[in-house]
Amino acid sequence: MNRKLAKMTKSLDFNAGTQIETISAASEQLMIDFPDDYVEFMISKNGGEGFVGESYLVLWKAEDLQSLNEAYEMREFFPGLVAFGSDGGGDGYAFQKTNGQTAIVQFPFIGLQSDITYLAKNFTSFIETLIA
């Protein structure tokens, strides 16, 4: 994990890191290529939760991504999004693949596709957005 990302997320309560095979399995099951900086973060920390700046952040474990996306019925209500965490309240964070590019968006767990908000082009920029 790069130093910048490590510094920005130091206040999170982390999980133990995971194996690349676990992330690869989630990627295959969810049919998405995760951003490289997210993969590096997950290998090192495998999610966690806590405050990033003034924002609360919950990052799901790699082994929970498939089941949580199914539980939130992401394919039905938000096709094209793969959720990876939340703000600990009513909004989730997801990867969205558009035109071959993967972006990070915010969406309401109870809401409409029109309520999706673009946040960042990669995981590091996403964390920077939460801090700002």
C-alpha positions as CSV (number, residue, x, y, z in Angstrom):
1,M,0.0,0.0,0.0
2,N,1.4,3.4,-0.9
3,R,2.5,5.8,1.9
4,K,-0.1,8.4,1.0
5,L,-3.0,6.0,1.3
6,A,-1.5,4.5,4.5
7,K,-1.2,8.0,6.1
8,M,-4.8,9.0,5.1
9,T,-6.3,5.8,6.5
10,K,-4.2,5.5,9.7
11,S,-7.2,6.2,12.0
12,L,-9.2,3.2,10.7
13,D,-9.7,0.1,12.8
14,F,-8.3,-2.4,10.2
15,N,-8.8,-6.1,9.6
16,A,-5.9,-8.5,9.0
17,G,-4.8,-8.4,5.4
18,T,-6.1,-10.9,2.8
19,Q,-4.6,-12.9,0.0
20,I,-4.7,-11.8,-3.7
21,E,-6.6,-15.0,-4.4
22,T,-9.5,-13.9,-2.2
23,I,-9.6,-10.5,-4.0
24,S,-9.3,-12.2,-7.4
25,A,-12.2,-14.5,-6.5
26,A,-14.4,-11.6,-5.5
27,S,-13.4,-9.8,-8.7
28,E,-14.5,-12.8,-10.8
29,Q,-17.7,-13.4,-8.9
30,L,-18.7,-9.7,-9.1
31,M,-17.4,-9.3,-12.7
32,I,-15.3,-6.2,-12.1
33,D,-11.6,-5.3,-12.2
34,F,-10.9,-3.6,-8.9
35,P,-8.5,-0.5,-9.1
36,D,-4.9,-1.4,-8.3
37,D,-4.7,0.8,-5.3
38,Y,-7.8,-0.8,-3.8
39,V,-6.3,-4.3,-4.3
40,E,-3.1,-3.2,-2.6
41,F,-5.1,-1.7,0.3
42,M,-7.1,-4.9,0.7
43,I,-4.0,-7.2,0.6
44,S,-2.5,-5.0,3.4
45,K,-5.7,-4.2,5.5
46,N,-8.7,-6.1,4.1
47,G,-11.1,-3.3,5.0
48,G,-11.9,-1.8,8.3
49,E,-13.8,1.1,9.7
50,G,-13.5,4.4,11.4
51,F,-13.2,8.1,10.7
52,V,-11.3,9.5,7.7
53,G,-11.2,13.2,8.3
54,E,-14.8,14.1,9.3
55,S,-16.3,11.2,7.4
56,Y,-17.1,7.7,8.8
57,L,-16.1,4.9,6.5
58,V,-16.8,1.2,6.6
59,L,-14.8,-0.9,4.1
60,W,-16.1,-4.5,3.7
61,K,-13.8,-7.5,3.8
62,A,-13.0,-9.0,0.4
63,E,-14.5,-12.3,1.4
64,D,-17.8,-10.5,2.2
65,L,-18.2,-8.5,-1.0
66,Q,-20.2,-11.1,-2.9
67,S,-22.7,-11.9,-0.1
68,L,-23.2,-8.2,0.8
69,N,-23.8,-7.2,-2.8
70,E,-26.4,-10.0,-3.0
71,A,-27.9,-9.0,0.3
72,Y,-28.3,-5.4,-0.9
73,E,-29.6,-6.7,-4.3
74,M,-27.2,-4.5,-6.1
75,R,-27.7,-6.2,-9.5
76,E,-31.5,-5.5,-9.3
77,F,-31.5,-2.0,-7.9
78,F,-28.2,-0.6,-9.0
79,P,-27.0,-2.6,-12.1
80,G,-23.4,-1.9,-13.0
81,L,-22.4,-1.0,-9.4
82,V,-20.4,-3.2,-7.1
83,A,-20.6,-2.0,-3.5
84,F,-17.5,-2.2,-1.3
85,G,-18.5,-0.3,1.8
86,S,-20.6,2.5,3.3
87,D,-20.7,5.6,5.4
88,G,-22.0,3.6,8.3
89,G,-25.5,5.1,7.7
90,G,-27.7,5.3,4.6
91,D,-25.2,5.6,1.8
92,G,-23.0,3.0,0.2
93,Y,-19.8,3.3,-1.8
94,A,-19.4,1.3,-5.0
95,F,-17.3,0.8,-8.1
96,Q,-19.0,1.7,-11.3
97,K,-17.5,0.5,-14.6
98,T,-18.3,2.9,-17.5
99,N,-16.6,2.8,-20.9
100,G,-13.9,0.5,-19.7
101,Q,-13.1,2.8,-16.7
102,T,-13.8,2.1,-13.1
103,A,-14.9,5.0,-11.0
104,I,-16.1,5.2,-7.3
105,V,-19.6,6.5,-6.6
106,Q,-21.8,7.0,-3.7
107,F,-25.4,5.7,-3.7
108,P,-28.3,5.6,-1.2
109,F,-29.1,2.1,0.1
110,I,-32.8,3.1,-0.3
111,G,-33.0,5.3,-3.4
112,L,-32.9,5.6,-7.1
113,Q,-30.2,5.3,-9.7
114,S,-30.6,9.0,-10.3
115,D,-29.3,9.5,-6.8
116,I,-25.8,8.1,-7.7
117,T,-23.0,10.6,-7.1
118,Y,-19.6,10.4,-8.7
119,L,-16.8,10.7,-6.1
120,A,-13.4,9.6,-7.6
121,K,-11.5,7.9,-10.3
122,N,-9.6,5.5,-8.0
123,F,-9.4,4.4,-4.3
124,T,-6.8,6.9,-3.2
125,S,-8.7,9.8,-4.7
126,F,-11.9,8.5,-3.0
127,I,-10.1,8.6,0.4
128,E,-8.9,12.2,-0.4
129,T,-12.5,13.2,-1.3
130,L,-13.7,11.9,2.1
131,I,-11.0,13.9,3.9
132,A,-11.8,17.2,2.0
